[in-house]
Every structure is written in structure tokens, then in C-alpha cells.
Amino acid sequence: MLAARSEKRFTVSEYFELEETSEIRHEFYKGEVFAMAGTSLNHNDIVDNTKRIIKDTFAPQGCRTFSESVKLEVIRDVYYPYPDIMLTCHPDDVQAQFVVRQPTLIVEVLSKSTADHDRSFKWQQYQRMPSLMHYLLVSQYEYHIELYSRNVHFWKYEVFDKPDQVLSLEHIALSLPLSAIYENIVFTPANE
């Protein structure tokens, strides 16, 4: 979740130094840094549930799954967000210490304050990454997941909104049951 924007402009190296010592995370875009706000309990549980399924599936293959506190380099020296979940199997990322550069899957859990940003700005930026095969937007207020999957000339868009449905991410051979993603979630209205 984005919070306040800093008035100071940063170089990428200044931004990385800031992140090493800061108690809060910041996203970086073209010299501006944006403090990240806290999340809801549902947001946190959905991230944990989804990450567990992905990690259990791909860790034995040598892949890594990260959540919320690992930077993604979308455009070198331009854009560094903290996606809610990333899966990468790229050898450079598997050996990396601080920044992921070649994710195959990105998941964002939507909140009232970030839904438009995740659907528009972030999605426009993420599409530029050749490694990205799937992008998931997960509601925390109801059973509702939007899945973008890369095809040769376009992105396929699907919506899943029933607890018994299963998302099939064909490029990475992963099935995600909605019932598992939303396990133990008690939905509250978006305006609370």
C-alpha cells in the first residue's frame, strides 16, 4: 500500500542506502520515493496462504518465492516496487541478495487505496518484463481474482469469483484453488 511521497528526489544508489537503514519500506519511481503503509489482517493472510502454495510447489525445483519485503527491478534505475508476492526461477535471482529482476509470477492483493494503482500503473510497468508470465490481482473483500497470462501477441484476462474454482497458470504448471487462497478469510466491506 502506498502512503506518503517524499519531497526529496533520490538517485537509485541513495534509494538503496535509504532502504538499508529505514524501518519502513519505500517504492522508487524516477527519483521519487513513496513510503509503504501497513496492511490489513486479510491482506496478510491472503499473502501467506498464496505464498505457501507457491513455495511448496516450486521450492523443490530451486525456485524462490518472496513476499512484500523484497524489491523488484521493473525498469533499471527507474522503478522498484515491493510486490506482495513474486516467484522467480531465474538463476540470477535465485543467487541474488536484495533485488529480483526476472519474476515469472507477480501477485498483488488489492486494497481500497491501491486497487486502481495495481490495475493501471503497476500493470503497465510489469508488462514490460519479458520474464513475467502471470499477474494476479486478488481482492481481500470477496472471492474475486483477476489473472493475466502472457500469450505470444497479447495478454489473456480471466476472472475467478467462486470458492470452488481453480486458477490454472499454464506457463508455470501451477494450480491455485480459490478455497486455499481464501482459507480462513472473513470478508469485510471495502469501506471499513
C-alpha positions in Angstrom: 0.0 0.0 0.0 1.4 3.4 -0.9 1.4 6.1 1.7 3.2 9.4 1.6 5.6 10.7 -1.1 8.9 12.2 -0.2 9.6 15.7 -1.4 13.3 14.9 -1.9 14.5 13.4 -5.2 16.8 10.4 -4.8 19.3 8.7 -7.1 19.0 4.9 -7.2 22.1 4.4 -5.0 20.7 6.9 -2.4 17.4 5.0 -2.5 19.2 1.7 -1.9 21.1 3.3 1.0 17.8 4.6 2.5 16.2 1.1 2.3 19.2 -0.5 4.1 18.6 1.7 7.2 14.9 2.6 7.1 12.4 0.9 9.4 9.7 1.2 6.7 9.8 0.2 3.0 9.7 2.7 0.1 8.9 2.2 -3.5 11.1 4.1 -6.0 9.9 5.7 -9.3 12.0 8.1 -11.3 13.8 9.6 -8.3 10.7 9.8 -6.1 10.2 7.5 -3.1 6.8 6.5 -1.6 6.5 5.2 1.9 4.6 1.9 2.1 1.6 1.8 4.5 0.6 -1.1 6.7 -1.8 -3.8 5.6 -5.0 -5.4 6.9 -5.2 -8.8 8.5 -7.0 -10.2 5.5 -4.3 -8.9 3.2 -1.6 -10.5 5.3 -3.4 -13.9 5.5 -4.1 -14.0 1.7 -0.4 -13.3 1.1 0.6 -16.0 3.5 -1.9 -18.6 2.1 -0.9 -17.9 -1.5 2.8 -17.8 -0.9 2.7 -21.1 1.0 1.1 -22.8 -2.0 3.6 -21.3 -4.5 6.6 -22.0 -2.3 5.6 -25.6 -1.5 5.2 -26.2 -5.3 8.4 -24.5 -6.5 11.0 -24.6 -3.7 11.9 -28.3 -4.6 12.7 -27.1 -8.1 15.2 -24.5 -6.8 12.9 -21.5 -7.3 12.3 -18.7 -4.7 9.1 -17.1 -3.6 9.2 -13.7 -1.9 6.5 -11.6 -0.2 6.2 -7.9 0.5 9.7 -7.0 1.7 11.8 -7.8 -1.4 12.4 -5.2 -4.1 11.6 -5.8 -7.8 13.6 -4.1 -10.5 11.0 -3.5 -13.1 13.0 -0.9 -15.1 16.6 -0.5 -14.2 17.3 2.8 -12.3 13.7 3.9 -12.8 11.1 1.7 -11.0 11.5 -0.5 -7.9 8.3 -1.7 -6.2 7.7 -4.3 -3.5 5.1 -6.7 -4.9 3.0 -8.7 -2.5 4.3 -12.0 -3.9 6.9 -12.9 -6.5 8.0 -16.2 -7.9 11.4 -16.5 -9.7 13.3 -19.4 -11.0 15.9 -17.4 -12.9 19.4 -18.4 -11.7 20.5 -14.8 -11.2 17.5 -14.2 -8.9 18.0 -17.4 -7.0 21.5 -16.2 -6.1 20.6 -12.6 -5.6 20.6 -10.9 -2.2 18.3 -7.9 -2.4 16.6 -7.4 -5.7 14.6 -9.7 -8.0 14.8 -9.0 -11.7 13.3 -11.9 -13.6 10.0 -13.0 -11.9 7.6 -15.4 -13.7 4.7 -14.6 -11.4 3.6 -11.5 -9.5 0.7 -11.3 -7.1 -0.8 -8.1 -5.8 -3.5 -8.2 -3.1 -5.9 -5.3 -3.7 -6.9 -2.8 -1.1 -9.3 0.1 -1.4 -6.4 2.6 -1.6 -4.2 0.6 -4.1 -6.6 -1.2 -6.4 -6.5 1.4 -9.2 -2.7 1.8 -8.9 -2.2 -2.0 -9.1 -4.6 -2.4 -12.1 -3.2 0.6 -14.1 0.2 1.9 -13.3 1.8 -1.2 -11.9 0.3 -3.4 -14.6 1.5 -1.1 -17.4 5.0 -1.3 -15.9 5.0 -5.1 -15.2 4.0 -5.9 -18.8 7.5 -4.6 -19.9 9.2 -7.5 -18.1 9.8 -10.3 -20.6 10.2 -12.9 -17.9 6.7 -12.2 -16.5 4.2 -14.9 -17.5 1.3 -14.4 -15.0 0.0 -11.4 -13.0 -2.7 -12.0 -10.3 -4.9 -9.3 -8.7 -6.5 -10.7 -5.6 -9.4 -9.0 -3.8 -9.4 -9.1 0.0 -13.1 -8.2 0.3 -14.7 -11.0 -1.7 -13.9 -14.1 -3.8 -12.5 -12.3 -6.8 -9.2 -12.9 -8.6 -8.1 -11.4 -11.9 -5.5 -13.4 -13.8 -3.4 -12.0 -16.7 -1.5 -14.7 -18.6 1.1 -13.9 -21.4 0.4 -15.2 -24.8 2.5 -14.7 -27.9 0.9 -11.4 -29.1 -1.4 -10.5 -26.2 -2.3 -11.0 -22.5 -5.2 -13.2 -21.7 -7.5 -12.0 -19.0 -9.7 -14.2 -16.8 -11.8 -13.6 -13.7 -12.4 -16.2 -10.9 -15.1 -15.5 -8.3 -16.4 -18.8 -7.0 -14.8 -20.6 -4.0 -14.7 -23.9 -5.9 -12.8 -22.6 -8.9 -9.1 -23.3 -9.5 -6.7 -21.0 -11.3 -4.5 -22.7 -13.8 -1.3 -21.0 -14.5 -0.2 -22.9 -17.6 3.2 -21.3 -18.2 4.5 -22.4 -14.8 2.3 -25.5 -14.2 0.6 -24.2 -11.1 -2.9 -24.7 -9.9 -4.2 -22.3 -7.2 -7.6 -23.2 -5.7 -9.6 -20.1 -4.6 -10.6 -22.0 -1.4 -6.9 -22.3 -0.4 -6.1 -18.7 -1.3 -9.0 -17.5 0.9 -8.7 -20.1 3.6 -9.8 -18.7 7.0 -10.6 -15.3 5.5 -13.6 -13.4 6.9 -14.7 -10.8 4.4 -15.4 -7.3 5.5 -16.7 -4.4 3.3 -14.1 -2.4 1.4 -15.2 0.8 3.2 -14.2 -0.4 6.7 
